[in-house]
Amino acid sequence: MKTTIFHAELIDKNGKTKRHNGRPSKKFLKNNKQFVAYEETGLFNEFYYTTKFKIEDARLIEISDNEIHERSVNLY
């Protein structure tokens, strides 16, 4: 199973976003308590996906997941 992350960002309490290189570690989240949400978009096997997480107690809790097969995407 191959996963490629295209876009990842953290969202703070004021709604400001900060790009991130991938899923944040538990240590990072413990040291940066201002972040309350995380969003990730990428490709997993043959599916484009978008997953949204809320952050509680330095843990990522999935709240939304959407995926579409790459053959279903119109690239016009």
C-alpha positions in Angstrom: 0.0 0.0 0.0 1.5 3.3 -1.1 0.4 6.6 0.4 1.4 10.0 -1.1 0.4 13.1 0.8 -0.1 16.1 -1.5 -1.2 18.7 1.1 -1.2 18.7 4.9 -2.0 21.5 7.2 -2.6 22.3 10.9 -5.3 24.7 12.0 -5.0 26.7 15.2 -7.6 28.1 17.6 -7.9 31.3 15.6 -8.5 29.5 12.3 -5.1 30.2 10.9 -3.5 27.4 8.9 0.1 26.2 8.8 1.4 23.7 6.2 3.0 20.6 7.6 5.1 17.8 6.0 2.8 15.0 7.0 1.0 13.7 10.1 2.3 15.4 13.2 3.8 13.3 15.9 2.3 13.1 19.4 5.4 14.9 20.7 4.9 17.8 18.3 1.2 18.1 19.3 2.1 18.1 23.0 4.6 21.0 22.4 2.2 22.9 20.2 -1.2 23.0 22.0 -2.4 25.9 19.9 -3.4 23.5 17.1 -7.0 22.1 17.2 -7.4 20.4 13.8 -5.4 18.7 11.0 -6.3 18.2 7.4 -4.6 15.9 4.9 -5.1 15.3 1.1 -3.3 12.6 -0.9 -3.3 9.4 -2.9 -3.7 6.0 -1.3 -3.3 3.1 -3.7 -5.7 4.3 -6.5 -7.9 6.6 -4.4 -7.6 10.4 -3.9 -8.6 11.1 -0.3 -9.2 14.0 2.1 -9.2 13.3 5.8 -10.0 15.8 8.6 -9.0 15.3 12.2 -9.6 17.2 15.4 -6.8 17.3 18.0 -7.6 16.4 21.6 -4.9 15.6 24.2 -2.2 15.5 21.5 -4.2 12.8 19.6 -5.6 12.9 16.1 -9.3 11.9 16.1 -10.7 11.4 12.6 -14.0 13.3 12.0 -14.3 13.2 8.2 -13.1 11.1 5.4 -13.8 11.4 1.6 -12.2 9.4 -1.2 -12.7 9.0 -4.9 -11.2 6.5 -7.3 -8.6 8.0 -9.7 -10.5 6.8 -12.8 -13.6 8.8 -11.6 -11.7 12.1 -11.7 -12.2 14.4 -14.7 -9.0 16.1 -15.6 -10.3 18.5 -18.1 
